[in-house]
């Protein structure tokens, strides 16, 4: 399985540290250079907007997916190659997952974490077999990584489940690790399953 489209979860706010902005721009540049299509939440604000703007400026292709009900909060980006308007957050996540070959989470808030954990859970359940990574900019995710390791040590997250989440500190490393993981897996479609989290 090779990567053509990368779904990126990140903040609809920019964050206070300029290093977040710098790495979002670097990721946009790297995605365009590798000719990976960016799939993201469709807005022009926050880290999401910085990422999309940079990918577009570098000649990359960008697909946005935005629920109609978020227009007042997450202003639709008006220069995307493709903006898909959906009816709900559930439809947004399902379509982004369907479009993507891999997933990458940058710093963000509750929405970013919710998207990350849902797509990770779907992978554990066998609904997809696509790689997932954290871009741990300036140690932003260190407390989360520590919690996940603790949950694994305590027996609530299996070693297999924990290993599904890759961690990288730079955009280059993140895309490299995702490509390596994708190449090692056959291309499974999204599909229903009866598998439980305990089975995985």
N, C-alpha and C positions, 0 to 999 in steps of 0.2 A: 504494500500500500504506500503510495506517495502522497505528499501534501500539495494541494493546490490552493486551498482556502483555510485561513486561520481565523477562528472566532476569538476575539479579545474582549474580556470583561474588564472594565475599569470605571473610575469615578466619573459621575456627572458633575462633580466639583473638581477644581484643579489641584486642590491640596496646597499647603503653605510652603512646602520645600521646593525650590526650583529644580532640585535633582529629579523630582517626579516628572516635571515638564521635559527636562532634557532627555530622560530615558524614553518617554513616550514619543518624542521626536525621533530618537535613534531607532526605535522599533518601527515607526512608520517608514523611515528610510530603508531599513533592512528588509521589510516586507516587500517594498517596491523593487528593491534591487534583486531579490530572489524571485520576483514575479509571482508572489503569493497574493491572492486576493484577500483583503481584510473584510471580515464579517464582524459587525459590531452593532451597538444599539441605536444608531441612526441620528444622533443629536450633534449639534455643533458647539455644545458647551462642555466645560470641564476638561479632564484628561481625554475623554472621548473625542472632543472636538480637536484638541491638539494632535492626537494620533491620526485622525481621519484627514485633517488638513495637510499634515506632513506627507502622508502616503499619496494623496492626490497631487501635491506639488511636485513629488518625485516621479509622477507618471504612473502610479499604482492604481489598481482597480479597487473600489470600495463599495461594499453592499451594506446598507443600513436597514435595520428592522426596528420599527418604532410603533408602539401601541397608540391608537388614536387618542386615548384618554390622557396621554402624557404630553400633549402638544404645549400646554401652558407651562410645564416645568422643564421638559427637555426639548428645547426648540429644534424642530427638524432641520437637518443639514440640507441646504438647497443646491449643493454642487456634487452630489454623489453620482456614481455611475448607475446605481440602482437603489432606490429607497422603497422598501416594502412596508406598507401600512397594514397593521393587523389590529384585531379587536381587543386583545387582552395581553397581559403579561405572560400567561400560559402559552398563548399562541406565539408570542415573541420568542420565548426560550425554545419551544419546539422547532420553530423554523430556523433559528440560528443554529441549533444542533444538527438539523438536517442538512443545512448548507455547508457546514464546516467539516474539515478533515482532522482538525486538531483544535485544542482550546488552550488559551493562555490568559491568566489573570494578573493584572497590574494592581497597584494600590487603589483602593476605593472604599466605599462604605457598605451599608447594609445590603443594597442591591447587588453589589459585586460579590459579596460573600454568599448571598442566597443563590446567585447564578452558579458560582463555583461549586458549592456543595451539591446542588441539584444535579449538575452535569456529571459530577464525580460519582454520585449515587447511581445515576443511570448507567454509568460504565461498570460499576460494581455488579449491578443487576443484569448485565449483559444486554441492555437496550442498545448500547453502541460499544464499539471497541476502538475508540479514538483516543489518542494520548492527550494528557492534561498536564499543564505546568503552572507553577507560580513564578512570576518575575519579582524576586525579592529585592526590590530597589532599596538601597541604604538600610537593609535590615528591617524593612517595614513589617514583613510577615514573621519575623522571629518569634513573637509571642504565640502566634497561631501555630507555627511549626512545633514549638515546644508543647503546646496543648495536644496536638495530634500525636506526637511521640508519647506523651504521658497517657493518652487514651489507648494507644496501642500496648504500652507496657501494662496497663491495668486490665487488658483483655476485652476492651470494648470495640477496638478496631483491629482487625487481623493484620498480620504482616503483609499479606498479599494486597489487602485494601490500601494500606499505608503506602506501599511501594508504587501504587498507580499514580500518585501525585508527585511529579517531578519538580525539582526546585532549581532555579538558576538565578544568578546575580546580575547578568547582563542580557541584553536582547540577543546578541550573537549566540551566547550559550543556550538561551532558552529555545531559539529556533533550531539550533543544532540538535539538542536533546529531543525535541519533538520529532524532528525528521528521522532520527535514529530509531525512536520508538515506533513511529509509523511504519518504517521499512520492515520492522520485525513482526508486523501483524497483518493478517489478511484483511481485506476490505469488507467488514460486516456492515449491513444496513441497520438503521434503527428498526427495532422489532419488539413486539410484546414478549414478556417472559414471565414464568412462574417462579423464577429463582428468588430466594430471599437473601437479605444482607448476611444472615448467618451462614448461608451456603457458600458465599463468594470468598 
